[in-house]
Amino acid sequence: MKSMTTRVLSAAAVVGLAGITGATASNAQDPDAPSYGEFKSSTYQDADGQYIVNGDIPLSGEKALKTFYEEIAAPTPENELIVNTVYGRDDVWSASQAKALTYCVSDRFGSNKAAVVSAMSSGGNQWESATSGIDFTYVSAQDSRCTTSNSNVTFSVEPVTGASYIARAFFPSTSKSQRNVLINTDQFFSAGGWSPSNIVAHELGHALGFRHEHTRPEAGTCFEDSSWRPLTPYDSASIMHYPQCNGSSADLSMTSTDRAGVQSVYPG
């Protein structure tokens, strides 16, 4: 991608793996880079008002969107799986919180619910099997009122349709009122080589605090911003690396480097 543009793909346009791409940025010093107004107008806005950037990352309000734009307009990438940072501090759960990540799966999934429950279980297990410091717990008793306002779970898993993404999640610092995993049922079960389990595992990676691996300069494209800290050597096959951003994995599989990264943050 030669400029900082928004890619909104319909289900019909999803060939293979491109469906998760959204507002993804390259170096905004490119002479073809848009103004903030152009960037804002082309950025997908979810039903809850959040802006979706970098494919599946929600930003709450225009202030956050403007900050994001300014960061990528004057990037300072480092030469070093990466963790999100907020004001210079790692954006992660405490040891006790990481072992009690409870969630519900909305009854509004209807006939798709069982498949989503299964994907959440297997996707979460990919991280849990890497370290004893993480535990995702499904609380089915909360499914009938599975929204962000339910204080009995850490986060909710809810359906959407017509979105620009296959799924999107949140970071640990996200407020409870916006802490959910949204699954676009139009595309979730027909995402080419990406299995529902691997899609969920990618999104739960964000929920654990991990950023897209392709924002690192080694990727050579899809730069996002510099609010991150490297945990491992660059991994083009990472589960957090979009294949279309010079990634080397076609199916979003978890790698040994991903496991080493999560172990360094959540050692158990």
HELIX and SHEET records of a PDB file:
HELIX    1   1 ALA A   11  ALA A   13  5                                   3    
HELIX    2   2 ALA A   18  ILE A   20  5                                   3    
HELIX    3   3 TYR A   36  SER A   41  1                                   6    
HELIX    4   4 GLY A   61  ALA A   73  1                                  13    
HELIX    5   5 ALA A   95  ALA A   98  1                                   4    
HELIX    6   6 ASP A  107  ASN A  112  5                                   6    
HELIX    7   7 LYS A  113  GLU A  128  1                                  16    
HELIX    8   8 SER A  140  ARG A  145  5                                   6    
HELIX    9   9 LYS A  176  GLN A  178  5                                   3    
HELIX   10  10 PRO A  196  ALA A  207  1                                  12    
HELIX   11  11 GLU A  213  THR A  215  5                                   3    
HELIX   12  12 PRO A  217  ALA A  219  5                                   3    
HELIX   13  13 PRO A  243  CYS A  245  5                                   3    
HELIX   14  14 SER A  256  VAL A  265  1                                  10    
SHEET    1   A 2 THR A   5  THR A   6  0                                        
SHEET    2   A 2 ALA A  23  THR A  24 -1                                        
SHEET    1   B 2 TYR A  51  VAL A  53  0                                        
SHEET    2   B 2 ILE A  57  LEU A  59 -1                                        
SHEET    1   C 3 ARG A  89  ASP A  90  0                                        
SHEET    2   C 3 ILE A  82  VAL A  86 -1                                        
SHEET    3   C 3 TRP A 228  PRO A 230 -1                                        
SHEET    1   D 5 PHE A 136  TYR A 138  0                                        
SHEET    2   D 5 LEU A 101  VAL A 105  1                                        
SHEET    3   D 5 PHE A 155  VAL A 160  1                                        
SHEET    4   D 5 ASN A 180  ASN A 184  1                                        
SHEET    5   D 5 ALA A 167  ARG A 168 -1                                        
END                                                                             
